[in-house]
């Protein structure tokens, strides 16, 4: 089963299924050097356009933390009622793999392959274990993330993100 939607619900997470998160996010030329500067990452590979023009990649590479953050954001579930906010905290990222190169101008998109689901006893949602893949506009996988996170069930009072 493959669904395509911005916000997804616990009921959409079917083991073996894939959720294609719509939309994408383009990385602009000024974002990654700014983040590298803010995090004190002084590597030429991220910020020295002149030097990298003659390097192996021909231009600076986007900071991996930015690539991963964009993919995680694109793959977020729906937002449940305020009283469930404590449940919605991510249980944890098991792995974050930077498996391809991202450069300024790339547009990233995300899909989640559902590995397992564990419903809450009260029916308000449950934990979803999944593998998120981030792809660029050439459909190359650039980020792979394994995580477990709570997703709300569809019920009155739940809003879309």
Buried (B, 14 or more C-beta within 10 A) or exposed (E): EEBEEEBBBBBBBEEEBBBEBEEBBEBEEEBBBEBBEEEEBEEEBBBBEEEBEEEEEEBBBBBBBBBBBBBBEBBBBBBBEEEBEEBBEEEEBEEBBBEBBBBBEBBBBBBBBBBEBEBBEEEBBBBBBBBBBBBBEEEEEBBBBBBBBBBBBEEEEBEEE
